[in-house]
Amino acid sequence: MKKIFIAVLALAAAACSHTDLPLENTQWKLVELNGDANPAFAEDGTFAFTLDGETINGVGACNRFFGGYELSEHNGFKTGMMGMTRMACPNMDLEDAFVRMLDEADSYSIDGDTLVLITDGVEAARFKGTAAASGDGDNAVSEK
C-alpha cells in the first residue's frame, strides 16, 4: 500500500510540473486549421509564426507576413494591420485562410506545447510550439 501511495505522489508531482510554452518568443507551427490537418501544414518553413512582444512575424505557404498584435486580459489576442509579400505559390487558398484566421482570432489557450487560437469561442487553429530562434523576429521562422 505504501508503494502505491508513493507512486501516486510521484505521478501527481509529474503532472504538477507540466509547464506551458510561452505565447511570445516561441515558434508556433500550424497543425490544424478549422479542424483540418492538411498535409501542406507539415512542410518545413511554412505556416508558422512567432510573437516577439511587439510584432508578429511568420510565413504562410510561401509568403512572409508581419505586423502588430495586442494581448489583453483573459488570454485576449488580436493582430493589427499586417503586411505580406505576394508571391504566387502552391496552396495559396490555405495561405489565405491561415492569414484570415490570424486576423479573426480573438483569444488563445496554451496547454504544454500546444497553442489553440479561438474565434468567437470556437477553435480556429491548433499549433505546436518550439523554442524560437534567437535574434530578431525576421529570423524566428525558418527559411523555406
N, CA and C of each residue as an Amber inpcrd file, in Angstrom:
protein
   432
   0.8220000  -1.1870000   0.0000000   0.0000000   0.0000000   0.0000000
   0.8710000   1.2590000   0.0000000   1.9600000   1.2070000   0.7670000
   2.8550000   2.3550000   0.8560000   3.4930000   2.6430000  -0.5030000
   3.8500000   1.5900000  -1.2600000   4.4480000   1.7580000  -2.5860000
   3.4510000   2.3900000  -3.5490000   2.2010000   2.0080000  -3.4520000
   1.1660000   2.5910000  -4.3160000   1.0130000   4.0700000  -4.0110000
   0.9980000   4.4280000  -2.7290000   0.8740000   5.8240000  -2.3310000
   2.0370000   6.6520000  -2.8680000   3.2490000   6.1280000  -2.7620000
   4.4260000   6.8390000  -3.2710000   4.3430000   6.9830000  -4.7910000
   3.8780000   5.9480000  -5.4750000   3.7260000   6.0210000  -6.9370000
   2.7030000   7.0790000  -7.3220000   1.6150000   7.1460000  -6.5850000
   0.5820000   8.1560000  -6.8570000   1.1510000   9.5490000  -6.6240000
   1.9120000   9.7360000  -5.5580000   2.5340000  11.0410000  -5.2990000
   3.5010000  11.4240000  -6.4120000   4.2660000  10.4620000  -6.8980000
   5.2160000  10.7310000  -7.9810000   4.4730000  11.1400000  -9.2510000
   3.3850000  10.4680000  -9.5680000   2.5830000  10.8360000 -10.7420000
   1.9720000  12.2170000 -10.5740000   1.4790000  12.5150000  -9.3870000
   0.8970000  13.8350000  -9.1240000   1.9540000  14.9260000  -9.2660000
   3.1480000  14.6820000  -8.7640000   4.2300000  15.6610000  -8.8870000
   4.5990000  15.8750000 -10.3440000   4.6240000  14.8090000 -11.1260000
   4.9410000  14.9350000 -12.5540000   3.8650000  15.7400000 -13.2630000
   2.6180000  15.5230000 -12.9070000   1.5240000  16.2720000 -13.5330000
   1.5970000  17.7420000 -13.1590000   1.9740000  18.0460000 -11.9360000
   2.0550000  19.4360000 -11.4960000   3.2390000  20.1640000 -12.1090000
   4.2620000  19.4290000 -12.5460000   5.4340000  20.0690000 -13.1150000
   5.2350000  20.4160000 -14.5880000   4.0600000  20.1390000 -15.1290000
   3.6950000  20.4540000 -16.5100000   3.8470000  21.9620000 -16.7200000
   4.6610000  22.3560000 -17.6940000   4.8290000  23.7690000 -17.9710000
   4.4000000  24.0660000 -19.3970000   3.7480000  25.1690000 -19.5410000
   3.2980000  25.6130000 -20.8520000   4.3840000  26.4610000 -21.4970000
   4.5320000  26.3160000 -22.8050000   5.4240000  27.2110000 -23.5390000
   4.8480000  28.6170000 -23.4780000   5.6950000  29.6210000 -23.4860000
   5.1830000  30.9930000 -23.5010000   4.6000000  31.3390000 -24.8730000
   3.5860000  32.1660000 -24.8980000   3.0000000  32.5950000 -26.1690000
   4.0380000  33.3480000 -26.9960000   4.7630000  34.2360000 -26.3460000
   5.7620000  35.0360000 -27.0360000   7.1100000  34.3210000 -27.0150000
   7.9030000  34.5830000 -28.0490000   9.2400000  34.0000000 -28.2050000
   9.2130000  32.4800000 -28.3330000   8.1680000  31.9800000 -28.9160000
   8.0240000  30.5720000 -29.2770000   7.6530000  30.5350000 -30.7480000
   8.1980000  29.6000000 -31.4850000   7.7700000  29.4280000 -32.8800000
   6.5620000  28.5090000 -32.8670000   5.4480000  28.9700000 -33.4350000
   4.1960000  28.2130000 -33.4860000   3.9700000  27.7120000 -34.8970000
   3.9230000  26.4060000 -35.0550000   3.7580000  25.7440000 -36.3560000
   2.3370000  25.1970000 -36.4550000   1.6300000  25.5930000 -37.4930000
   0.2410000  25.1740000 -37.6970000   0.1520000  23.6670000 -37.9000000
  -0.7790000  23.0380000 -37.1930000  -1.0420000  21.6070000 -37.4080000
  -2.4840000  21.3520000 -37.8340000  -3.4170000  22.2420000 -37.4400000
  -4.8160000  22.1210000 -37.8570000  -5.4070000  23.5030000 -38.0590000
  -6.1720000  23.6480000 -39.1170000  -6.8990000  24.8820000 -39.4020000
  -8.3530000  24.5140000 -39.6010000  -9.2200000  25.0450000 -38.7550000
 -10.6500000  24.7130000 -38.7950000 -10.8770000  23.2040000 -38.7680000
 -10.0980000  22.5110000 -37.9350000 -10.2430000  21.0760000 -37.7600000
  -9.5910000  20.2220000 -38.8320000  -8.9560000  20.8440000 -39.8220000
  -8.3280000  20.1150000 -40.9230000  -6.8180000  20.0630000 -40.7160000
  -6.2690000  18.8570000 -40.6940000  -4.8120000  18.6640000 -40.5810000
  -4.2530000  18.4210000 -41.9760000  -4.2530000  19.4370000 -42.8030000
  -3.8110000  19.3170000 -44.1850000  -2.3230000  18.9520000 -44.2360000
  -1.9280000  18.0110000 -45.1090000  -0.5120000  17.6400000 -45.2240000
   0.4030000  18.8170000 -45.5600000  -0.1130000  19.8510000 -46.1940000
   0.7060000  21.0230000 -46.5350000   1.2510000  21.7050000 -45.2790000
   0.5470000  21.5640000 -44.1570000   0.9920000  22.2150000 -42.9270000
   2.2750000  21.5950000 -42.3900000   2.5910000  20.3760000 -42.7870000
   3.7780000  19.6820000 -42.2860000   5.0600000  20.1010000 -42.9960000
   4.9530000  20.8310000 -44.0970000   6.1490000  21.2450000 -44.8350000
   6.9910000  22.2000000 -43.9890000   8.2950000  21.9750000 -43.9810000
   9.2120000  22.8440000 -43.2320000   9.1700000  24.2630000 -43.7710000
   9.2810000  25.2270000 -42.8690000   9.3770000  26.6270000 -43.2620000
   8.0790000  27.2350000 -43.7290000   6.9370000  26.5900000 -43.4530000
   5.6420000  27.1260000 -43.8760000   4.6750000  27.1530000 -42.7010000
   3.6390000  27.9500000 -42.8290000   2.5140000  28.0100000 -41.8950000
   2.9770000  28.0730000 -40.4350000   3.7420000  29.1180000 -40.1230000
   4.2740000  29.2820000 -38.7750000   4.3890000  30.7720000 -38.4500000
   4.4540000  31.0670000 -37.1540000   4.6610000  32.4560000 -36.7440000
   5.3010000  32.5020000 -35.3660000   5.8480000  33.6810000 -35.0440000
   6.3510000  33.9870000 -33.7080000   5.8480000  35.3690000 -33.3170000
   5.7770000  35.5770000 -32.0260000   5.4340000  36.8770000 -31.4500000
   6.6220000  37.2940000 -30.5960000   7.0780000  38.5340000 -30.7690000
   8.2820000  38.9400000 -30.0310000   8.0320000  40.0020000 -28.9730000
   6.7940000  40.2260000 -28.6180000   6.4770000  41.2650000 -27.6410000
   5.9330000  42.5150000 -28.2850000   6.2120000  42.6980000 -29.5680000
   5.7140000  43.8540000 -30.3070000   5.1260000  43.4730000 -31.6550000
   5.7810000  42.5270000 -32.3390000   5.3500000  42.1920000 -33.6950000
   5.1170000  40.6950000 -33.8640000   4.2540000  40.3940000 -34.8210000
   4.0640000  39.0310000 -35.2630000   4.8050000  38.8980000 -36.5840000
   5.5860000  37.8390000 -36.7150000   6.3340000  37.5440000 -37.9430000
   6.0610000  36.0970000 -38.2980000   5.8290000  35.8430000 -39.5750000
   5.5740000  34.4640000 -39.9510000   5.6130000  34.2460000 -41.4390000
   5.2010000  33.0460000 -41.8190000   5.1560000  32.6510000 -43.2170000
   3.9460000  31.7530000 -43.4170000   3.2980000  31.9190000 -44.5620000
   2.1860000  31.0520000 -44.9360000   2.7070000  29.9290000 -45.8060000
   2.0950000  29.7270000 -46.9670000   2.5610000  28.6880000 -47.8910000
   3.9230000  29.0560000 -48.4640000   4.1380000  30.3480000 -48.7580000
   5.4490000  30.8180000 -49.2220000   5.6680000  32.2910000 -48.9180000
   4.6200000  33.0030000 -48.5810000   4.7300000  34.4360000 -48.3480000
   4.9450000  34.7580000 -46.8750000   5.8400000  35.7290000 -46.6510000
   6.1190000  36.1900000 -45.2980000   5.1230000  37.2790000 -44.9240000
   4.7840000  37.3230000 -43.6360000   3.9070000  38.3830000 -43.1430000
   4.4680000  38.9340000 -41.8370000   4.0220000  40.1380000 -41.5020000
   4.4980000  40.8200000 -40.3070000   3.4750000  41.8700000 -39.9290000
   3.4500000  42.2220000 -38.6810000   2.5290000  43.2540000 -38.2260000
   2.5390000  43.3360000 -36.7160000   1.6110000  44.1020000 -36.1940000
   1.4920000  44.2540000 -34.7540000   0.4500000  43.3030000 -34.1900000
   0.4510000  43.1980000 -32.8860000  -0.5780000  42.4160000 -32.2000000
  -0.7420000  42.9700000 -30.7940000  -1.8620000  42.6370000 -30.1740000
  -2.1360000  43.0460000 -28.8070000  -2.6450000  41.8510000 -28.0260000
  -2.2030000  41.7600000 -26.7850000  -2.7180000  40.7700000 -25.8490000
  -3.5180000  41.5150000 -24.7980000  -4.5670000  40.9000000 -24.3030000
  -5.3870000  41.5290000 -23.2780000  -5.7830000  40.5000000 -22.2220000
  -6.5280000  40.9460000 -21.2290000  -6.9580000  40.0640000 -20.1470000
  -7.6780000  38.8370000 -20.6920000  -7.6620000  37.7940000 -19.8960000
  -8.3660000  36.5500000 -20.2180000  -7.9140000  35.9550000 -21.5410000
  -6.5960000  36.0210000 -21.7880000  -5.9820000  35.4590000 -22.9890000
  -6.5190000  36.0620000 -24.2850000  -6.8400000  37.3400000 -24.2410000
  -7.2630000  38.0370000 -25.4480000  -6.1110000  38.2000000 -26.4180000
  -6.4010000  38.0720000 -27.6980000  -5.3770000  38.1290000 -28.7450000
  -5.9820000  38.8190000 -29.9610000  -5.2520000  39.7860000 -30.5070000
  -5.7340000  40.4670000 -31.7100000  -4.5450000  40.9660000 -32.5150000
  -4.5050000  40.6040000 -33.7940000  -3.4670000  41.1400000 -34.6660000
  -3.9090000  42.5060000 -35.1640000  -2.9250000  43.3280000 -35.5020000
  -3.2010000  44.6300000 -36.0890000  -3.0240000  44.5470000 -37.5960000
  -2.7770000  45.6840000 -38.1920000  -2.5260000  45.7170000 -39.6360000
  -1.2920000  44.8800000 -39.9430000  -1.4070000  44.0170000 -40.9610000
  -0.2680000  43.1760000 -41.3330000   0.1210000  43.4430000 -42.7770000
   1.4280000  43.3900000 -42.9990000   1.9660000  43.4500000 -44.3510000
   2.3390000  42.0400000 -44.7800000   2.3910000  41.8420000 -46.1000000
   2.6690000  40.4920000 -46.5840000   3.2400000  40.5480000 -47.9850000
   4.2250000  39.6800000 -48.2530000   4.6860000  39.5330000 -49.6260000
   3.5770000  38.8400000 -50.4120000   3.6010000  38.9370000 -51.7320000
   2.5160000  38.3510000 -52.5280000   3.0650000  37.5640000 -53.7030000
   3.8820000  36.5550000 -53.4160000   4.3740000  35.6670000 -54.4630000
   3.3330000  34.5800000 -54.7070000   3.2470000  34.1320000 -55.9400000
   2.3690000  33.0070000 -56.2620000   3.0820000  31.7100000 -55.9030000
   2.3510000  30.8070000 -55.2790000   2.9290000  29.5230000 -54.8880000
   1.8040000  28.5170000 -54.6810000   2.1470000  27.2500000 -54.5350000
   1.1090000  26.2550000 -54.2530000   0.4290000  26.5640000 -52.9170000
  -0.7770000  26.1030000 -52.7530000  -1.5450000  26.2220000 -51.5030000
  -1.8960000  27.6580000 -51.1260000  -2.1000000  28.5020000 -52.1230000
  -2.4750000  29.8930000 -51.8410000  -3.8090000  29.9680000 -51.1010000
  -4.7400000  29.0550000 -51.4040000  -6.0210000  29.0620000 -50.7090000
  -5.8300000  28.7850000 -49.2180000  -4.9290000  27.8700000 -48.8770000
  -4.6320000  27.6000000 -47.4690000  -3.9410000  28.7870000 -46.8130000
  -3.0320000  29.4100000 -47.5480000  -2.3380000  30.5830000 -47.0150000
  -3.3340000  31.6990000 -46.7170000  -4.2540000  31.9560000 -47.6450000
  -5.2650000  33.0000000 -47.4220000  -6.1170000  32.6820000 -46.1940000
  -6.5230000  31.4120000 -46.0520000  -7.3300000  31.0090000 -44.9000000
  -6.5400000  31.1530000 -43.5950000  -5.2540000  30.8220000 -43.6210000
  -4.3850000  30.9300000 -42.4630000  -4.2690000  32.3910000 -42.0110000
  -3.9800000  33.2730000 -42.9380000  -3.8200000  34.6950000 -42.5940000
  -5.1560000  35.2880000 -42.1460000  -6.2480000  34.8960000 -42.7750000
  -7.5780000  35.3650000 -42.3760000  -7.8890000  34.9050000 -40.9450000
  -7.5360000  33.6560000 -40.6180000  -7.7530000  33.1500000 -39.2710000
  -6.9610000  33.9640000 -38.2510000  -5.6900000  34.2770000 -38.5540000
  -4.9010000  35.1020000 -37.6410000  -5.5500000  36.4630000 -37.4280000
  -6.1210000  37.0180000 -38.4680000  -6.7840000  38.3170000 -38.3770000
  -8.0690000  38.2420000 -37.5450000  -8.7770000  37.1220000 -37.6020000
 -10.0650000  36.9920000 -36.9220000  -9.9630000  36.4370000 -35.5020000
  -8.8520000  35.7910000 -35.1510000  -8.7100000  35.1940000 -33.8170000
  -8.8420000  36.2690000 -32.7440000  -9.5270000  35.9230000 -31.6510000
  -9.7130000  36.9000000 -30.5820000  -9.2390000  36.4180000 -29.2100000
  -8.8230000  35.1560000 -29.1170000  -8.2730000  34.6620000 -27.8600000
  -7.4410000  33.4120000 -28.1280000  -6.7900000  32.9370000 -27.0780000
  -5.9130000  31.7770000 -27.2270000  -5.8870000  30.9750000 -25.9350000
  -5.4370000  29.7310000 -26.0550000  -5.1360000  28.9150000 -24.8820000
  -3.8780000  28.1130000 -25.1990000  -3.1020000  27.8370000 -24.1540000
  -1.8790000  27.0550000 -24.3130000  -1.9240000  25.9060000 -23.3120000
  -1.6230000  24.7200000 -23.8130000  -1.5030000  23.5340000 -22.9650000
  -0.2100000  22.8310000 -23.3670000   0.8230000  23.0060000 -22.5470000
   2.1220000  22.4160000 -22.8630000   2.7190000  23.0800000 -24.0850000
   2.9090000  22.2940000 -25.1700000   3.4610000  22.8450000 -26.4090000
   2.3940000  23.0430000 -27.4780000   1.1260000  23.0910000 -27.0530000
   0.0210000  23.2670000 -27.9960000  -0.6620000  24.6070000 -27.7680000
  -0.7510000  25.3970000 -28.8270000  -1.4580000  26.6720000 -28.8270000
  -2.7370000  26.5030000 -29.6270000  -3.8440000  26.9640000 -29.0790000
  -5.1080000  26.9880000 -29.8020000  -5.5160000  28.4450000 -29.9430000
  -5.7480000  28.8800000 -31.1880000  -6.3160000  30.2050000 -31.4220000
  -7.8160000  30.0310000 -31.5880000  -8.5600000  30.9600000 -30.9920000
 -10.0060000  30.8580000 -30.8880000 -10.6420000  32.0860000 -31.5170000
 -11.7330000  31.8680000 -32.2390000 -12.5210000  32.9510000 -32.8180000
 -13.9590000  32.7820000 -32.3700000 -14.4950000  33.7930000 -31.7060000
 -15.8780000  33.7580000 -31.2170000 -16.1890000  32.4870000 -30.4340000
 -15.2500000  32.0620000 -29.5860000 -15.4590000  30.9160000 -28.7230000
 -15.2670000  29.5590000 -29.3720000 -14.8670000  29.5360000 -30.6520000
 -14.6950000  28.2830000 -31.3880000 -13.2250000  28.1300000 -31.7790000
 -12.6890000  26.9120000 -31.6140000 -11.3070000  26.6550000 -32.0100000
 -11.1490000  26.8940000 -33.5010000 -10.2130000  27.7770000 -33.8430000
  -9.9610000  28.0940000 -35.2500000  -8.7070000  27.4030000 -35.7700000
  -7.6980000  27.2530000 -34.9100000  -6.4350000  26.6580000 -35.3530000
  -5.6930000  26.0850000 -34.1660000  -4.8860000  25.0680000 -34.4620000
  -4.0590000  24.3990000 -33.4530000  -2.6170000  24.4120000 -33.9580000
  -1.6890000  24.7350000 -33.0560000  -0.2740000  24.8590000 -33.3770000
   0.5550000  24.0390000 -32.3960000   1.7400000  23.6220000 -32.8420000
   2.7410000  23.0270000 -31.9590000   3.8690000  24.0360000 -31.8380000
   4.3770000  24.1960000 -30.6320000   5.4160000  25.1800000 -30.3830000
   6.7770000  24.5810000 -30.1660000   7.7830000  25.3600000 -30.5690000
   9.1740000  25.0500000 -30.2910000   9.8590000  26.3490000 -29.9260000
  10.9850000  26.2560000 -29.2820000  11.7200000  27.4630000 -28.9270000
  12.0400000  28.2400000 -30.1940000  11.7840000  29.5380000 -30.1740000
  12.0620000  30.3830000 -31.3360000  13.5610000  30.5590000 -31.4780000
  13.9950000  30.7740000 -32.7080000  15.4060000  31.0560000 -32.9630000
  15.7780000  32.3540000 -32.2790000  16.9900000  32.4340000 -31.7650000
  17.4210000  33.6800000 -31.1400000  17.7040000  34.7170000 -32.2180000
  17.6260000  35.9560000 -31.8410000  17.8580000  37.0260000 -32.8050000
  16.5700000  37.7660000 -33.0680000  16.5570000  38.5520000 -34.1470000
  15.3790000  39.3640000 -34.4150000  14.2500000  38.5220000 -34.9680000
  13.0440000  39.0890000 -34.9780000  11.8400000  38.3770000 -35.3910000
  11.8730000  37.8870000 -36.8160000  12.6460000  38.5430000 -37.7120000
  12.6900000  38.1150000 -39.1070000  13.3180000  36.7440000 -39.2480000
  14.1560000  36.3620000 -38.3040000  14.8060000  35.0620000 -38.3810000
  14.1080000  34.0020000 -37.5370000  13.0130000  34.3700000 -36.8870000
  12.3540000  33.4420000 -35.9790000  11.6720000  32.2890000 -36.7060000
  11.2600000  32.4960000 -37.9310000  10.6440000  31.4270000 -38.7170000
  11.6720000  30.9880000 -39.7360000  11.9360000  29.7100000 -39.7940000
  12.9930000  29.2160000 -40.6880000  12.6640000  29.4960000 -42.1410000
  13.7080000  29.7040000 -42.9210000  13.5440000  29.9460000 -44.3550000
  13.0830000  28.6860000 -45.0590000  12.3440000  28.8520000 -46.1170000
  11.8820000  27.7170000 -46.9060000  12.9620000  27.3140000 -47.8770000
